[in-house]
Amino acid sequence: MSFQSMVHRLNPKHYPRDYRVATIVEGRETTIDDRRIHIAANSTTAVLQTQPGGTGTPWVPAAPAASVTQAQMVQFVRFIEDGSFTPGSYRDVIYNAQWRAFYNVAARALQYIDPSNTPTIKPAVDSVPCFDCELVLPTRNITIDHQRPQEGNPVEATCKLFRALGLTKGDPDGPKGDGVRNVHMGNVGGVAGRANAPLRKKYTLNNVGQIYFTIADWGGFVDSGDLDKACLHHVVNLRPLCNACNTSNRNVAHYA
């Protein structure tokens, strides 16, 4: 799976290119006929335009204005590919430096009870607290939970990743989303959204998010499900839980 063709969509051409907008509104994929992504001839920048007067009238820049450069697209693709895992390898997130730092993974000398009921300290092992109950376990005994669940509406994980990059109308609530946004939002041209936003805003793309999602759609990554799967198994959507806390109904889809 490679998203590099999204970068190539912004290669300079001697002719202009236009793509009808694909987006997510309140957790549902949709298209918008009076919006398009325009890439001018010999340009490497995608610009969101609208047609407020209807069919046959001039296209004008959207308000608020939104554009994505090829350099920003490179950062977006890199963020997805560097932090995403396959369905069979997402446990490897325990080796991801950003994830380890956020969830306080460290070598710790844990206490055990030997067969004679005597407490004993063994050599330090890689360990992590359960996100819910805070029980510290060796990483080999921790389970990895998908915050937006694997069953249900697949675009919820996509919105979660986009939200962490400033690409939805609502801001993230949690510290991980805030931390990702503070580091990466500027790199992709994201914008701050509404704090403490209602659910519908968190699952609706903003103008810049529409550009990224449209380019992904025209690249075939939406219909194939590759974008949703990359976001589902991404560092942003994975957290450590002990076996007791990671129940089958732990996370419920917001938009079934």
BELRADA-V490095 format. One record per helix or strand of 3 or more residues. SS is the DSSP state (h for helix, s for strand). FROM is the first residue (numbers start at 1). TO is the last residue. If there is no record, write none. Layout:
BEGIN
<<SS FROM TO> <SS FROM TO>>
END
This chain:
BEGIN
<<h 4 8> <s 17 25> <s 28 39> <s 45 50> <s 67 69> <h 70 83> <h 90 95> <h 97 102> <s 106 108> <s 111 113> <s 119 121> <s 125 129> <s 136 138> <h 139 141> <s 143 146> <h 155 164> <h 175 188> <h 199 202> <h 207 218> <h 226 232> <h 235 237> <s 238 241>>
END
